[in-house]
Amino acid sequence: MFFKKLDNLFPVLDNIFLCWIIFLLPFCSFGQTTADSYKKLWEVIQNDTVSNEKKLQYLDVYYQKARNENNKLEQYRALEKKSFIIPYADAALLLHQMHPLVQNSTNDSIKGRYLNRSAVFYYNKRDFKNALYYAIESEAFNEEINNQYNLNAVRIDIGNIYYYTRHYAKAVTYFTQAKDYYQSKKDYNHQRGYISSLYSLSRTYWQLKDIDKLAATIKESQRAVGLLKPKDQQLETAYLEYVKGGLAFLQKDYATAQNFFTKALPAIEQNGDFTNKHVIYLYLGKILWEQNQKAEAMAYFTKIDTLFKEKKFLNYELREAYDYLIAYYNETNQPQLQLNATNSLMALNRQFEKEQQSITSILHQDLESKKITSQWQKLVSKYNLWISVLGGVLVLTAGYLFWKRSKKNKDKISENNKSQVIQRTEVNTIENKEVADKDEVEIEKSLETVDAIENTETTSIEVAETESVVENETEITEIKQQAKNTTVLSATDQRLLDGLNSFEQEKGFLGSVNLDDLAKQLNTTRSTLSPFLSQYKNGFSTYINSLRIQQAVTDLKADKELRKKTIKELAVIYGDLHPKTFASLFKVITGETPTLFIENLDKEEE
C-alpha cells in the first residue's frame, strides 16, 4: 500500500523538481559560472534517456533563464532545440516568432543558424519553395560574414534540393565544396559535417551510376566513420551499408547487395527514415525480380504503393516501383489492379510536376543569378584592388625617378616630369583597358553560364493533362528537351535512343509489349533499360502509353471510319489494353474521354 501511494506521488515530485530547478538556478549561479549552469542544464536536455515531454519543460526553464539574463544566444539556442521536438505546425509558428529575436540580435552566428535551421525545416517538410528561399538567403549571408561552417552546411542543403530535382551534376558541386571544407578541420562537429557530405555524394553517384566514384567515396567514408563516437558510429555505419548495397547492385552482385540492404534496414527504420527504408524495399524487390521471383518481389513494390497512398507523396527514386507493378499486373491479367497502379503513377507524376514547377524557377533564376553576380563582383573588386596597388607602385616609382633626376640636372625637370606623366597615363590606360577586356570576358562567360542553365532546364516528368500533349510536334519537343538532361551520351545510351526511334517508327508500341519484350528487341537487359527509360522517357509505362494514346489521337483525327469503333475495339488496336485502362489513359493524357473527343471531332467537321 505504501509503495502504491509512493508511485502515485512520482508525477507530483517531478513537477516539484522542475519548480525547484527554476527557484534554485539564481542561487546556484553564486556557486558556479553562468556558462557552467547553462552547460549542466543543456546536458540534461541532450540526454537521450530524457523524454521529449521532459525536454520541453527543461527547455522552458533554459529559455526563461536566458531571457532574464538578456542572453539572446542562449534564448535562440533553446527555441531552436524546441523547434525540433514540437509538431510541424507549432514549429512553423515558433520559427516565425523567433524572427524578431534574430533580427534584433547583433550576433551574426544566430542569424546564420536561423536561416540554416529554417531551410532544413521546410526541406524536411517538402515545402521546397520556402526551403529554397531560406537556403539562398543563408548562403548569401554566411558568405558575407565569412562563416564557413554555416555556409557549407547550407551548401549541403542546396545540394539536397538539386539532388531532389535530379540536377545531379550541380548537387555534386555543392556536396564536394562542403566535403573539402569539413575535411580540412579536425574538431568533432566538422567531422560530422564531413561524413554527412560524403553520404550525400555517395547517393548522388549512385543515381548517376558512377561506380568508380561511388566506390572511392565509400572507401573514404569508411575511414571517417571509424573515428566517430560509438553512438553516432552505429547509425552512420547503417547508412554506409546502405550505399554499399547500392554499389553492389550497380555491379550486379545481387547477393551482396541484398546482404548490405538487409543489414542496413533495422537502424534506418529505427531512425524514422521511411524514405530510405522504402528505397531498400525497392531494391530488394528489384533483386527478387531479377531472380525471376516476381510474386515475392511484389510484396516489396506494394509496400511503396501503400506508402504513397498514406503520405500522398514519394521521392522520385521510388517511382520505378510502379513500372514493376504495372508490368506484373499486365502479365498476370489483373486489369483492375493494373488500372489502379496506372492511376497512382499518374497522380505521382502530377506531384512531381507541381513540386518541380514551384522550385525550378527559383533554382535557376534566384540561386544561379545571385551566384554569378557575386562572382562578378569579386572579380571587379579583385581587379580594382590590383589596379590601385599597381597605380601606387607606379606613382612611387615615378616620384623616385623624378627626385633622382632632379639632382643631376635641374634644367631637365620640366621635360622629365612631362615624360613621367605621359608614362603613367599610358600605363594606366593600358592596364585599365586590359582589366576592362578581362571583365568583359568574365561577364560574357557568366552570361553564357546563365544561357547554359536556361538551356538545360528539364521538362515535366508527367504526361500533362492538356490537349497539346497529344500533338506530334509537342512529343518531338519533349523528347529533345529530355535529351538535354545530359550533355554527353554514352555509347549504350545512344544505341538505346536509336533503337527506340526505330521502335517508334515501326509502331511497335501498338502491340502488347512489356519491359522485358522491349529489352529483348533492343538487345539489352531489363536492368539497363529500366533506368534509361526513367531518365529519358519518364519511365516505361508513361513512355509506351503516351505513344499509344498519341497515335490514337492522330489516327482518329485522320480516319472517320475509325471513330465508329467501340472503346473496346480501340483498346485492342492501341496496345491490346483493357477498355477501362485505355479510357482512363486517354482522359488523363488528352483531358477528354475517347467518346467526347470523337464527338468534338465530328462537330468540328460538320
N, C-alpha and C positions, 0 to 999 in steps of 0.2 A: 504494500500500500504506500509505504514511504517513497519507494522508487518511482511508482506511478505518478505521485504528486511532483516528484523532482523532475520527471520527464515533461510534465505539463509546464513546469516553471522555466524550461530552457528557452522558449521563444521570448519570454519576458526578459530573461537575463541577457539575451542577445541584444534587445533594444536598449536595455540599460547600459550595456557595454559600449554601444555606439555613442550614447549620450555622454558617458564618462570620457570617451575619446575627445569629443568636442569640448567638454569642460576642461580637461586636463592639458590640451595642446598648448594654451598660452603659458601655463606654469612649467610644462616640460621644456619650453624654449629657454628657460633660465639655466637648465642643466645641459643643454646641447645647442649646437648652432641651428639656425633656421634651415640650412641646407640638409643637416642630418635629419631633422624632423620630417622634411619632405621625403627624403630618401627612404626612411623607415616605413612611412605610410605607403609610399609607392611600391615598396617590396611586397606589402600585403596585397595591394591591388593587382600586381602582376602574378601573384601566386596562382598556379593552375588548380590548386585544390579548393580555392575560394569560389563559391558560386557567383554567377553573374548578378543575381539579386543583391548579394552582399557587396560585390564590387561597386555597384551603383550607389549604395549607401556610403561606402568609403570615399567614392569619388565626390559625392556631395560635400562630405567633410573636407576633403582636399581642396575643393573649389572655394568653399567658404573661407578657409584659412588663407588661401591666396588672395581672395578678394579683400579680406580685412587688412592684409598687408600690402594691398595695391600691387601685387606681383603679377603682372599681365602674362608673363611667360608661363608661370605655373597655372594660372587660370585657363589659359589656352590648352595647356597640356591635359588638364582634367576634362575639359569639354571635348577635346579631340578623342581621348580614350573612350569617353561615354558614347560618342557617335558610332563606335564600332560595336557596341553592345545592344543599344536600343533598336526597335523596329525601324524599317526603312522610312516610313512617313515621318516618324518622330525625329529620325536622324537628319532628314532633309530640312525640317524646320529648325533643328538645332544649328546646322551649318549656316542657315540664313541668319539666325540670331547671333552667331559668332562673328559675322562680318563687321559690325561696328567695333568690336573689340580689336580685331585685326587692323582695321583702318586707323584707329586711334593709337596704335602701338608704334613706337619708334624702332622696334626690334625687327630688322629685316628677316631674320630667321623665322619668326612667327608668320609673316606674310607668305614666305616661300612654302612653309609647311602647310598652311591653309589652302593654298592653290593646289598643291600636290594631293592633299587629302581629298579635296573636292573632285579633282579629276578621277582619282581611283574610285571614289564613292559612286559617282554617276556611271563610270565604266562598268563596275560590277553589277549595277542595276540595269545595264543595257540602255541607259539614256545617253547615247553616243554624242548627241548634239551638245549637251551640257558638258559632257566629259571632254570633248574637243575644245570647247570654249575655255575651260579652266586649264587644260594642258597647254594651249597656245599662250595664255596669259602667264602661266607658270614658267614656261621656257624663256619667254622674253624677260620676265622679272629676275629670275635666277641668273640669267646670263648678264643682266645689267649690274647686279650686285656681286657677281662672280662667286656665287655659292655653288661650287662644283658638285657637292653631294646631292643637293636637291635638284640641280639641273640634270644630272644624269639619272636620277630617279624618275623624273618626268619624261626623259628620253625613252625609258623603258615603257612608260605609259603610252606615249605616242607610237612607239614601235608596235605595241599590242593592238592599237587601233588600226595601223597599217596592216598588221597580220590578219585581223578580223575581216578587213575589206579586201584581202587577198592581194595586196601590193607587197609581195614578199621581199622583193629586192630592196625596197625602201625600209621595210622593217629590219632587215639585216643591217643596214647602215646605222640605224638608231641603236640597235642592240649592241653592235660592235663598238660604237662610241662609248656606251655605258660600261661595257666589259673592260675596255682598255683603261678607263679611268679607275674603276673599282679595283682592278688588278694591281694598280700602282700603289695602293695603300695597304697597310698591314693590320689595322685595327679590325675588331670583330664585325662592326656594322658594315664596313666596306667589304669585308669578306662575304657577308650575306648578300650584299648587292652584286658582287662578282658572280656568285653561284646563281642568283636569280637571272642575271643577264645571259649566263651560259645555258640555262634551261630554255630561255626564250629563243636563243639562237638554235638550239637543238631541234625544237619542234618546228621552227621555220625551215631548216634544212630538210627535215622530214617531209614537210609539204612540198618542198622543191625537188624531192627525191635525189638530193645531192649526197650520195653515200659516203664519199671521201670526206667531205667537210663535216658531215654528221658524226662519222667515226672519230675524227680528230677532236671535235668538241666534246664528245662523250669521254674520251680519254682525259682531256683537260679537266672535265667536271669531276671525274673520279678522284683526281689528286686533290681538288679543292674541297670536296665533301668530306674527305678523310680528316680534315683539320677542324671540323665543326664540333660543337658540344654534342654530347650523346643525344639529348632531347631533340635538337634540330637535325642531327645527322640521320635519325631514323626516318623522318618524313622526306628529307631530300634524297635519301637513298631509294625510297619508293619511286619518286619521280625519275630518278636516274634509271631504275629498272624499266620504267615505262617507256622512256625514249630508246633504251636498248632494244625493247621489243619492236619499236618502230623500225630500227635499223635492221634487225634480223628479218623482219617481214619484207623490207625492200630487197634484202639479199636472198629472198625466197627460202630462207631457213625457217620453215613454219613451225617445226617442233620447238626450236629455241625461242622463237617469238612468243609462242603460246606459253612457254615456261616463264618468260620475263613478265608478260602481261598478268599471268595468274599470281605471281609473287607481288606485283605492284598493287593489285586491286584492293586488298583489305585496308591498307594505310590510306590510299586515295579515297576510298569510300568513307573511312572514319573521319577524314578531313572535311567531309561535306562537299567534295568536289564532284558534283553529279555530272558535269560536262565531260571531264576526262574519264570518269567511270564508264560513261556510255560510249566514249571513243574506244575504250578497251573492249566493251561488248561488241562494237562494230568489227573490230579486228579479229576477235575470237570467232565471230560469225563468218568473216571472210576466210579465215583459215579452214573452218569446217567445210565451207562451200568449195574451196579449192581441193579438199579431200573427198569431194562428192558426197558429203554428209549433209545434204541440203535441208532435210527436215530438222536436224539438230541445229543447224545454223539459224533457222527461222526463229528459234527461241530467243536468240540474241537480237535479231533485227526487230522483232515485235516489241522488245523492251524499249527500243529507241522510238518506235511509233507511239508507245504508251507515254513516254516522257514528253513527246511533242503535244499530245492531247492534254496532258496535265499542265505543262508550263506555257503552252501556246507559242513557244519559240524553240529553236535549236541553233547550235553553231553550224557553220557551213560544212565542216568536215563530216558531220553526221548525215548529211543529205543523201549520201551514197546508199544508205540502208534501203531507201525506197526503190532504187533500181533492182535490188535483190528481191524485195517483197513483191514488186510487180511482176518480175520475171518468174518467180516461183508460183504465184497465183495463176499466171497465164499457162505455165507448163502443167499445172495440176487441175486446170479447168475450173477455177473458182472465180467466176466473173464478178460477183458482188464484192468479194474481198479485193480483187484487182481494182475495181472501181473506187473502193474506199481508199486504197493506198494511193491511187492516182489523184484523188481529191485532196488527200493530205499533202502530197507533193506539190500540188498547185498552190495550196494555202501556204506552204513553207516558202515557195518561190515568191509569193506576194510579200511575206515577211522580209525576205532578203532584199527585195526591191525597195520596199519602204525604208528600211534602215540605210541602204546604200544612198538613196536619194537625199536623206536627211543629213548625211555627213560628207558625201563626196565633194560637194562644192566647197565646204569649209576646209577639207583637207588640202585641196589644190589651190584655192584662192587665198584663204587667210594664212594657212600654215606655210605654204611654199613661198608666197609673195613676201611675207614677213621675213622669212629666212634669207631670200635673195636681197631684200632691201638692207637687212642687217649686214650681209656680206659686202654689199656695195659700199655702205657707209664706212665699214672697216677699211676697205681698200682706199677710199678717198682720204680718210684720216691718216692712214699709213703713208700715202704718197705726199700729202700736205706736210706731214712731220718731216719727211725726208727732204723735201724742198726747203723747208725752214732751216734745217741743220746745214744743208749744203750752201744755202744763201749766207748763213752766218759765217761759215768757213771762208767763203769767197770774200766777204767783207773784211774779215780779219787779215786774210792774205793780202788783199789789196792795200789795206792800211799799212801793213808791214812794208810792202814794196814801196809805197809812197814815202814812208819815213826814211827808208834806206837810200832811195834815190835822191831825196831832197838834200841829204847830207853831202852827196857827191857833186851835185850841180843844181843850185837853186834856180838857175836860169831856165832849167827844163821842167820845173814843177808843173807849170800850166799844161805843157804838152803831155807830160806823164799822166796827170790827172784825167785829161780827156781820154787818153788811151785806156786807163783803168776803168773809167765809166763805161766806155764802149765795150770793153771786155766783159764787164759784169752784166751789161744789158744783153749781150749776145748769148752768154752762158745761160742766164735766167730764161731768155726766150726759148733757147733750145730745150732746156730741161722742162719748162712748162709745156712745150709742145709734146715732148716725149711722154710726160705724165698724162696730158690730155688724150694722146693717142692710146696709151695703155688703159686709161679709164674707159675710153670709148670701146675698146676691145672687150674689157671686162663686162661693161653694160650690155654689149651685144651678146656676149656669152650668157649673161643672166637672162636676157630676153629669149635666147634660143632655148634655155632651160625651161622657161615658162611655156614656150611653144611645145617643147617635147612633152611636158607634163600634160598639157591640154590634149595633145595628140594621142597620148596613151590612156586616156580615160576609158575605163571599162564600161561595157554596155550592161543593161539589165540582165539579171540571171533568170528572169521569169519570162515566159511567153506572155506578153502584155495582152490585157483584155480590151483591145481596140481593133477597129476594122483594118488599120494599116498593117497589122502583123501578118495578115493573110496575103498581102501583095508580094509578088516575087521580088520586086525591087527592094523592099524592106528586108526580106530574107537575105539577099545578097549583101546589103549594107551591114546587117548584124554580123554576118559571118566575117566580113572584112574587119569590123571593129573588134570582134573577139580574137581574130588572128593577131591583133596588135598587142595582146597581153604579154607577149614575149618578143624580144627584138630579133633573136636568132633561133630558128627552129633546128632541132636535132634531125639527123638523117631519118630516124624512126618516125618522128612526128610528121616530117614532110611526106614520108611514104604513106602514112596513115591518112593524111589530108588528101593526098592524090587518090587513094583508094576510095575514100568517102565521096569524092567528086564523081568518080565512075559509078559508084553505088547509087548516087542521086540521079545521075543522067540515065541510068538503066532502070530507074524507079523500082529498085529492089525493096524499098520500104513498103510497097503495096501488098506484098505477101506477108504471111505470118513469119516474123523474124524475131529472134531474141538475141541477147548479147553474145551468147556462145556461137550462134549461127553467123553473126556479123564478124566475130573474131576469126572464124574459120575462113570466111570469104576474103578477109584482108591478110590472111597468113600471119596472124599474131595470136596472142593469148588473151584470155579474158582479163587477167590481172594487169596486162599492159593497156588494153583498150579502154577499160572502165575509167581509170583516172584521166586518160587522154580525152575521152568524151566529156567528162566532168569539167575539164579545164577549157575546152574549145567549143563544146556544143551544149553546155548546161546539163549534161547527163544523158544517158542512153534513152530513157523513156521520153523526156522532153524533146530530144532531137528527132526520134522516129515519129512520134505522134504529131509534132509540128509539121513535118514533111507530109504526112498523110492528110492532115486537115487542109494544109495549104494547097495540095494537089486537088483535093475535093472541091475547094472553093474555085480554083482555076477552071476545072472541068465543068462545074455547074454553071459558071458564067458563060461558057462557050457552047454547051450542049443542052438544048432544050429537052431532048428525049431523056437525058439522064435525070432531069428534075422530076420525072414521073415515077421514078423508082421509090420504093419504101425505104424507111430508115434502116430496116434490117438488111435490105439489098445493098444499100450504100456502105453499111458497116462491113459487109463481106468483101466488097470491091476494094475498100480502102483499109487494108490491114487485117481483114478477117477478124474484126473485133466484135465484141458483144454489143448489141444495139444501144444499150444504156451507156456503155463506155464511150462509144462513138458520139452519141448525142451530148454527153457531158463534156468531152474534149472539144467538140465543135463549139459549144456555147462558151466555154472558158476562153478559147483562142479567138473567136470571132465576135463574141458579145451577143450572139443570137443563136437560137435553136436552129437546126437544119430546116425545119418546116417554115419558120418565119423568114429565114434567109432566102429560101426558094420563092416564097410568096412575094417578098420585096423585089426579087429579080424579075418576076413575071410582071409586076406592076410597073416597074421602070421601063419595060419593053413594050408596054401597051401604047 
